[in-house]
Amino acid sequence: MRLVEKLKDYENQYMFIRWATGGEYGKLVYAGDDFIEFEVINVDTMEYSETVLINSSLILEVCVGGFDVGRILAEMSSKISLD
């Protein structure tokens, strides 16, 4: 199985992705054969800071769980209002 095929299962979830020129926490919006769309989260303000389109072949590491990802998920969930 290719990494991109597995990433399709994790669309719209928070994660850490490291690619050839950087690495950031954020939300995976779209995973396609030629690129992925990733919304980067500023971990200090918990706001979306930018949207990055990453060539799929440049992805080096993906972390979908763990302490840091859990913390970001909890902080983003606490901002959801019940309105």
mmCIF file of the C-alpha atoms, coordinates in Angstrom:
data_MODEL
# 
_entry.id   MODEL 
# 
loop_
_atom_site.group_PDB 
_atom_site.id 
_atom_site.type_symbol 
_atom_site.label_atom_id 
_atom_site.label_alt_id 
_atom_site.label_comp_id 
_atom_site.label_asym_id 
_atom_site.label_entity_id 
_atom_site.label_seq_id 
_atom_site.pdbx_PDB_ins_code 
_atom_site.Cartn_x 
_atom_site.Cartn_y 
_atom_site.Cartn_z 
_atom_site.occupancy 
_atom_site.B_iso_or_equiv 
_atom_site.pdbx_formal_charge 
_atom_site.auth_seq_id 
_atom_site.auth_comp_id 
_atom_site.auth_asym_id 
_atom_site.auth_atom_id 
_atom_site.pdbx_PDB_model_num 
ATOM 1  C CA . MET A 1 1  ? 0.000   0.000  0.000  1.00 0.00 ? 1  MET A CA 1 
ATOM 2  C CA . ARG A 1 2  ? 1.260   3.471  -0.857 1.00 0.00 ? 2  ARG A CA 1 
ATOM 3  C CA . LEU A 1 3  ? 1.410   6.252  1.727  1.00 0.00 ? 3  LEU A CA 1 
ATOM 4  C CA . VAL A 1 4  ? -1.047  8.418  -0.235 1.00 0.00 ? 4  VAL A CA 1 
ATOM 5  C CA . GLU A 1 5  ? -3.614  5.612  -0.269 1.00 0.00 ? 5  GLU A CA 1 
ATOM 6  C CA . LYS A 1 6  ? -3.349  5.327  3.509  1.00 0.00 ? 6  LYS A CA 1 
ATOM 7  C CA . LEU A 1 7  ? -3.543  9.112  3.959  1.00 0.00 ? 7  LEU A CA 1 
ATOM 8  C CA . LYS A 1 8  ? -6.932  9.132  2.217  1.00 0.00 ? 8  LYS A CA 1 
ATOM 9  C CA . ASP A 1 9  ? -8.261  7.310  5.296  1.00 0.00 ? 9  ASP A CA 1 
ATOM 10 C CA . TYR A 1 10 ? -7.100  10.233 7.466  1.00 0.00 ? 10 TYR A CA 1 
ATOM 11 C CA . GLU A 1 11 ? -8.590  13.159 5.533  1.00 0.00 ? 11 GLU A CA 1 
ATOM 12 C CA . ASN A 1 12 ? -10.075 15.875 7.800  1.00 0.00 ? 12 ASN A CA 1 
ATOM 13 C CA . GLN A 1 13 ? -8.019  14.702 10.785 1.00 0.00 ? 13 GLN A CA 1 
ATOM 14 C CA . TYR A 1 14 ? -5.268  16.458 12.743 1.00 0.00 ? 14 TYR A CA 1 
ATOM 15 C CA . MET A 1 15 ? -1.716  15.200 12.443 1.00 0.00 ? 15 MET A CA 1 
ATOM 16 C CA . PHE A 1 16 ? 1.948   16.081 12.140 1.00 0.00 ? 16 PHE A CA 1 
ATOM 17 C CA . ILE A 1 17 ? 3.504   15.852 8.690  1.00 0.00 ? 17 ILE A CA 1 
ATOM 18 C CA . ARG A 1 18 ? 7.206   16.194 7.895  1.00 0.00 ? 18 ARG A CA 1 
ATOM 19 C CA . TRP A 1 19 ? 8.141   16.774 4.272  1.00 0.00 ? 19 TRP A CA 1 
ATOM 20 C CA . ALA A 1 20 ? 11.386  17.540 2.439  1.00 0.00 ? 20 ALA A CA 1 
ATOM 21 C CA . THR A 1 21 ? 11.509  21.242 3.362  1.00 0.00 ? 21 THR A CA 1 
ATOM 22 C CA . GLY A 1 22 ? 9.599   21.398 6.658  1.00 0.00 ? 22 GLY A CA 1 
ATOM 23 C CA . GLY A 1 23 ? 7.234   19.848 9.119  1.00 0.00 ? 23 GLY A CA 1 
ATOM 24 C CA . GLU A 1 24 ? 4.073   21.166 10.764 1.00 0.00 ? 24 GLU A CA 1 
ATOM 25 C CA . TYR A 1 25 ? 1.010   20.250 12.801 1.00 0.00 ? 25 TYR A CA 1 
ATOM 26 C CA . GLY A 1 26 ? -2.303  20.692 11.052 1.00 0.00 ? 26 GLY A CA 1 
ATOM 27 C CA . LYS A 1 27 ? -5.334  19.195 9.402  1.00 0.00 ? 27 LYS A CA 1 
ATOM 28 C CA . LEU A 1 28 ? -5.185  17.031 6.293  1.00 0.00 ? 28 LEU A CA 1 
ATOM 29 C CA . VAL A 1 29 ? -7.807  18.384 3.915  1.00 0.00 ? 29 VAL A CA 1 
ATOM 30 C CA . TYR A 1 30 ? -7.164  16.316 0.777  1.00 0.00 ? 30 TYR A CA 1 
ATOM 31 C CA . ALA A 1 31 ? -4.866  13.453 -0.186 1.00 0.00 ? 31 ALA A CA 1 
ATOM 32 C CA . GLY A 1 32 ? -4.440  12.875 -3.915 1.00 0.00 ? 32 GLY A CA 1 
ATOM 33 C CA . ASP A 1 33 ? -1.987  10.996 -6.080 1.00 0.00 ? 33 ASP A CA 1 
ATOM 34 C CA . ASP A 1 34 ? 0.021   14.077 -7.029 1.00 0.00 ? 34 ASP A CA 1 
ATOM 35 C CA . PHE A 1 35 ? -0.351  16.337 -3.952 1.00 0.00 ? 35 PHE A CA 1 
ATOM 36 C CA . ILE A 1 36 ? -1.910  16.696 -0.530 1.00 0.00 ? 36 ILE A CA 1 
ATOM 37 C CA . GLU A 1 37 ? -3.640  19.796 0.849  1.00 0.00 ? 37 GLU A CA 1 
ATOM 38 C CA . PHE A 1 38 ? -2.671  20.508 4.453  1.00 0.00 ? 38 PHE A CA 1 
ATOM 39 C CA . GLU A 1 39 ? -3.916  23.347 6.677  1.00 0.00 ? 39 GLU A CA 1 
ATOM 40 C CA . VAL A 1 40 ? -1.099  24.334 9.038  1.00 0.00 ? 40 VAL A CA 1 
ATOM 41 C CA . ILE A 1 41 ? -1.974  25.244 12.636 1.00 0.00 ? 41 ILE A CA 1 
ATOM 42 C CA . ASN A 1 42 ? 0.013   27.807 14.602 1.00 0.00 ? 42 ASN A CA 1 
ATOM 43 C CA . VAL A 1 43 ? 0.551   25.851 17.841 1.00 0.00 ? 43 VAL A CA 1 
ATOM 44 C CA . ASP A 1 44 ? 0.804   29.038 19.926 1.00 0.00 ? 44 ASP A CA 1 
ATOM 45 C CA . THR A 1 45 ? -2.568  30.501 18.899 1.00 0.00 ? 45 THR A CA 1 
ATOM 46 C CA . MET A 1 46 ? -4.287  27.305 17.668 1.00 0.00 ? 46 MET A CA 1 
ATOM 47 C CA . GLU A 1 47 ? -5.395  29.186 14.549 1.00 0.00 ? 47 GLU A CA 1 
ATOM 48 C CA . TYR A 1 48 ? -4.929  28.048 10.966 1.00 0.00 ? 48 TYR A CA 1 
ATOM 49 C CA . SER A 1 49 ? -1.954  29.976 9.642  1.00 0.00 ? 49 SER A CA 1 
ATOM 50 C CA . GLU A 1 50 ? -1.692  28.759 6.052  1.00 0.00 ? 50 GLU A CA 1 
ATOM 51 C CA . THR A 1 51 ? -2.704  26.091 3.565  1.00 0.00 ? 51 THR A CA 1 
ATOM 52 C CA . VAL A 1 52 ? 0.132   24.110 2.014  1.00 0.00 ? 52 VAL A CA 1 
ATOM 53 C CA . LEU A 1 53 ? 0.020   21.936 -1.099 1.00 0.00 ? 53 LEU A CA 1 
ATOM 54 C CA . ILE A 1 54 ? 2.715   19.280 -0.767 1.00 0.00 ? 54 ILE A CA 1 
ATOM 55 C CA . ASN A 1 55 ? 3.953   16.997 -3.520 1.00 0.00 ? 55 ASN A CA 1 
ATOM 56 C CA . SER A 1 56 ? 3.071   13.496 -2.333 1.00 0.00 ? 56 SER A CA 1 
ATOM 57 C CA . SER A 1 57 ? 6.523   12.130 -3.143 1.00 0.00 ? 57 SER A CA 1 
ATOM 58 C CA . LEU A 1 58 ? 8.151   14.640 -0.732 1.00 0.00 ? 58 LEU A CA 1 
ATOM 59 C CA . ILE A 1 59 ? 6.371   13.398 2.413  1.00 0.00 ? 59 ILE A CA 1 
ATOM 60 C CA . LEU A 1 60 ? 8.858   11.840 4.815  1.00 0.00 ? 60 LEU A CA 1 
ATOM 61 C CA . GLU A 1 61 ? 6.861   11.257 8.007  1.00 0.00 ? 61 GLU A CA 1 
ATOM 62 C CA . VAL A 1 62 ? 3.257   11.328 9.210  1.00 0.00 ? 62 VAL A CA 1 
ATOM 63 C CA . CYS A 1 63 ? 2.221   11.149 12.867 1.00 0.00 ? 63 CYS A CA 1 
ATOM 64 C CA . VAL A 1 64 ? -1.534  10.719 13.446 1.00 0.00 ? 64 VAL A CA 1 
ATOM 65 C CA . GLY A 1 65 ? -1.369  10.046 17.186 1.00 0.00 ? 65 GLY A CA 1 
ATOM 66 C CA . GLY A 1 66 ? 0.710   10.735 20.234 1.00 0.00 ? 66 GLY A CA 1 
ATOM 67 C CA . PHE A 1 67 ? 0.832   13.344 22.977 1.00 0.00 ? 67 PHE A CA 1 
ATOM 68 C CA . ASP A 1 68 ? 1.359   16.444 20.806 1.00 0.00 ? 68 ASP A CA 1 
ATOM 69 C CA . VAL A 1 69 ? -1.322  15.542 18.277 1.00 0.00 ? 69 VAL A CA 1 
ATOM 70 C CA . GLY A 1 70 ? -3.710  14.720 21.131 1.00 0.00 ? 70 GLY A CA 1 
ATOM 71 C CA . ARG A 1 71 ? -3.038  18.106 22.737 1.00 0.00 ? 71 ARG A CA 1 
ATOM 72 C CA . ILE A 1 72 ? -3.784  19.950 19.503 1.00 0.00 ? 72 ILE A CA 1 
ATOM 73 C CA . LEU A 1 73 ? -6.956  17.923 18.991 1.00 0.00 ? 73 LEU A CA 1 
ATOM 74 C CA . ALA A 1 74 ? -8.111  18.724 22.537 1.00 0.00 ? 74 ALA A CA 1 
ATOM 75 C CA . GLU A 1 75 ? -7.408  22.443 22.162 1.00 0.00 ? 75 GLU A CA 1 
ATOM 76 C CA . MET A 1 76 ? -9.144  22.642 18.770 1.00 0.00 ? 76 MET A CA 1 
ATOM 77 C CA . SER A 1 77 ? -12.136 20.721 20.156 1.00 0.00 ? 77 SER A CA 1 
ATOM 78 C CA . SER A 1 78 ? -12.433 23.093 23.105 1.00 0.00 ? 78 SER A CA 1 
ATOM 79 C CA . LYS A 1 79 ? -12.900 25.991 20.643 1.00 0.00 ? 79 LYS A CA 1 
ATOM 80 C CA . ILE A 1 80 ? -15.982 24.387 19.098 1.00 0.00 ? 80 ILE A CA 1 
ATOM 81 C CA . SER A 1 81 ? -19.035 26.205 20.402 1.00 0.00 ? 81 SER A CA 1 
ATOM 82 C CA . LEU A 1 82 ? -22.406 24.640 21.008 1.00 0.00 ? 82 LEU A CA 1 
ATOM 83 C CA . ASP A 1 83 ? -24.239 27.463 19.184 1.00 0.00 ? 83 ASP A CA 1 
# 
